[in-house]
Amino acid sequence: PMRRHIFTPQCCAADSGVPNAAALQFGGVIVHSEIYQVTGPLERLCRLIASEGFVVAIGECYHELEAPGTALAYDTEGTDRGNAHKLEKPIEAFDSDHRAIIAHLEARTDCNGRIGTVGMCLGGHLALRCAFEPEVLVAICLFATDIHKGSLGSKGDDTLARITTSLAPPTEVTMVFGKQDNHVPPAGRAAIHTNMVAGGVDFQWLELNAQHAFIRDELSKGRYDPGLTSIVHQVMFEAFRRRLTHGAPSSAVVTPQSSVGPAC
């Protein structure tokens, strides 16, 4: 079975002192990890999202291949192992994992039933596939790998083709890449963008002057950019609050309105 890690706002705790804490409900967010599973940077991202008023769930993506609680190291051995695992696991198993987490969030009394997702690297790809599910309203896909190659899973994946058929509104997607990304070259990014346009996807696209994995807040590969990370967090929370907290529609149809009332 897959181990889930759950992060909730502090006000949900029974000893929080918040009146009617048990009755509070929040939007649900599924976080998808890199090839290293649930590492420190991913835990910190989950806590950050929960602190803004969301119930957050992250699963161990290689639960069939690693012991529960395993986090791979950000080194050559950990990278090689994580990359090998993503080619061993069938794409159908990745999909069944996020369906299980969707069901878990929908069953929670502290979740309002509105669900979004975010992921980085491998997780960016999985977040996009998660958005193919009708329950998912919004996806933030950070430097998503392998989409342009169709190379995820033991027999490959059909994600690029499904972009044109499986991402109909009201789902909205934000794709974020670094312009210097060494895993998703310009031609690969262009292929994804082309299919999003062709499929009529409600999406926005950010390419920033950064390397792959620039949001990962550790320095083993020297890529972390806190300034650009803060911009991505603003974009992410705008979408999550609008869609999951307030239940408002796409930003494409939400425009500020003003009116003049009587003098007082």
Rosetta blueprint (number, residue, H / E / L):
1 P L
2 M L
3 R L
4 R E
5 H E
6 I E
7 F E
8 T L
9 P L
10 Q H
11 C H
12 C H
13 A L
14 A L
15 D L
16 S L
17 G L
18 V L
19 P L
20 N L
21 A H
22 A H
23 A H
24 L L
25 Q L
26 F E
27 G E
28 G E
29 V E
30 I E
31 V E
32 H E
33 S L
34 E E
35 I L
36 Y L
37 Q E
38 V L
39 T L
40 G H
41 P H
42 L H
43 E H
44 R H
45 L H
46 C H
47 R H
48 L H
49 I H
50 A H
51 S H
52 E L
53 G L
54 F E
55 V E
56 V E
57 A E
58 I E
59 G E
60 E L
61 C L
62 Y L
63 H L
64 E L
65 L L
66 E L
67 A L
68 P L
69 G L
70 T L
71 A L
72 L L
73 A L
74 Y L
75 D L
76 T H
77 E H
78 G H
79 T H
80 D H
81 R H
82 G H
83 N H
84 A H
85 H H
86 K H
87 L H
88 E H
89 K L
90 P L
91 I H
92 E H
93 A H
94 F H
95 D H
96 S H
97 D H
98 H H
99 R H
100 A H
101 I H
102 I H
103 A H
104 H H
105 L H
106 E H
107 A H
108 R L
109 T L
110 D L
111 C E
112 N E
113 G E
114 R E
115 I E
116 G E
117 T E
118 V E
119 G E
120 M E
121 C L
122 L H
123 G H
124 G H
125 H H
126 L H
127 A H
128 L H
129 R H
130 C H
131 A L
132 F L
133 E L
134 P L
135 E L
136 V E
137 L E
138 V E
139 A E
140 I E
141 C E
142 L E
143 F L
144 A L
145 T L
146 D L
147 I L
148 H L
149 K L
150 G L
151 S L
152 L L
153 G L
154 S L
155 K L
156 G L
157 D L
158 D L
159 T H
160 L H
161 A H
162 R H
163 I L
164 T L
165 T L
166 S L
167 L L
168 A L
169 P L
170 P L
171 T L
172 E E
173 V E
174 T E
175 M E
176 V E
177 F E
178 G E
179 K L
180 Q L
181 D L
182 N L
183 H L
184 V L
185 P L
186 P H
187 A H
188 G H
189 R H
190 A H
191 A H
192 I H
193 H H
194 T H
195 N H
196 M H
197 V H
198 A H
199 G L
200 G L
201 V L
202 D E
203 F E
204 Q E
205 W E
206 L E
207 E E
208 L E
209 N L
210 A L
211 Q L
212 H L
213 A L
214 F L
215 I L
216 R L
217 D L
218 E L
219 L L
220 S L
221 K L
222 G L
223 R L
224 Y L
225 D L
226 P H
227 G H
228 L H
229 T H
230 S H
231 I H
232 V H
233 H H
234 Q H
235 V H
236 M H
237 F H
238 E H
239 A H
240 F H
241 R H
242 R H
243 R H
244 L H
245 T H
246 H L
247 G L
248 A L
249 P L
250 S L
251 S L
252 A L
253 V L
254 V L
255 T L
256 P L
257 Q L
258 S L
259 S L
260 V L
261 G L
262 P L
263 A L
264 C L
